[in-house]
Amino acid sequence: MKTKREQLASGRAPSRLPGRDHSGAAKAGELAELRVRLAEAKETLRAIRTGEVDAVVTAGKEGLRVFTLEGAGHAYRLLIESMNEGALTLTTDKLIVYANQCFAKMVRCPLGQVMGSSFRRFLSAEDRATLRSLFKRAGHSGSKIQVQLHASDGSQMAVQISIRRTAKDGINRATIGMVVTDLTEARRTEELLRALTHRVVQVQVDERGRVALELHDDITQLLCAILFRSQVLADTLSVRDGPSKREAMQLRELAGKAAEEVERISRNLRPSVLGQLGLVAVMHATSTEFADRTGVSVKQACVELTARLPADIELALYRILQEALRNVQKHARARHVTVQLATQDDLVLLTIKDDGIGFDSDHFSARRKRRGGLGLLGMRERATCVGGTLTIKSGRRAGTEIEVRIPLAPRATAVGRSR
């Protein structure tokens, strides 16, 4: 905080006002006194503007009254102290010249020991370097960063720091304003939400398995029975019953197609072959089936893994591929799709790229939120549930690329073959 020289500018009320009944000498004296007072007022205003005055004393009917410049910010200081966030003012060399009680509680240190100390003492070496580069880039519009705040008792707290550079006035060296927000509750809520999402995905997997089993065991058997009975009916009809025989044969064909479609849906809902043959084989079969059904060319570049991935990772990657191909069929208008599976530095990478019409990701996300679309969100959540990330790159008439990166255990590595 800057040290001011306290100067008092006295405001004096004139004992007499010039009037028509005054003598010329009296008028001249009073006019001179007014000039002096005017000069004093101008000097007082100049001193206030330059920061040389701490207080102004005026004389009035109620006696002397003192107006302090610091008093003008009293309500503002009360607001800062009542905040549930830490507030600080720093010099350019990161010395704390002001901090509120909330920040002192965050770092578990008396306020008197906080002010005058270096803000760097509450950060790790890595966060200091990050913050140093941020200070250099921070302008008057402000910047934000998330770091770990190190308290004096050794505990740590996840916080978000909002930085704003203030203008220099030549006297006060404090040029950086900072607000520190505790992220503990936000992180806890985020973890709970992630756990809930994981549970929802798991319930969805179980429900899909139940539906697939019922489709396979019940509906498929009924369709097979219809197929058999229609064949028997067609065989019993003679050539003279031509129209009826043809109708029975068409019924048999429709029942056969329905049985195949139900089998395909059941297989997609519960890919039992995933547990039997592994991820690469299922991805190959899924891509081939998609190409045959839609006419879209699919190029596959999937490395063989020397060890099986965890079941949840294999299922997540398979479901992401399914949803991505479904989006290509519904929206992309693509002619070619490339599917790549590889490993790199203990990561498994899945990339799905098409040459379709693409989309503006910002406008598309806003529109899908209004309509309740969950395709891209579902893929992201599946990647997050297994500790991975999913990024989408797209542009109008520039195609779409989806990249999934999931941490891979060292035991699961890749060899040079691809299929």
Secondary structure, 3 states (H helix, E strand, C coil): CCCCCCCEEEECCCCCCCCCCCCHHHHHHHHHHHHHHHHHHHHHHHHHHCCCCCEEEEEECCEEEEEECHHHHHHHHHHHHHCCCEEEEEECCCEEEEECHHHHHHCCCCHHHHCCCEHHHHCCHHHHHHHHHHHHHCCCCCEEEEEEEECCCCCEEEEEEEEEECCCCCCCCEEEEEEEEECHHHHHHHHHHHHHHHHHHHHHHHHHHHHHHHHHHHHHHHHHHHHHHHHHHHHHCCHHHHHHHHHHHHHHHHHHHHHHHHHHHHHHHCCHHHHHHCHHHHHHHHHHHHHHHHCCEEEEEEEEECCCCCHHHHHHHHHHHHHHHHHHHHHHCCCEEEEEEEECCCEEEEEEEECCCCCCHHHHHHHHHHHCCCHHHHHHHHHHHCCCEEEEEECCCCCEEEEEEEECCCCCCEEEEEC
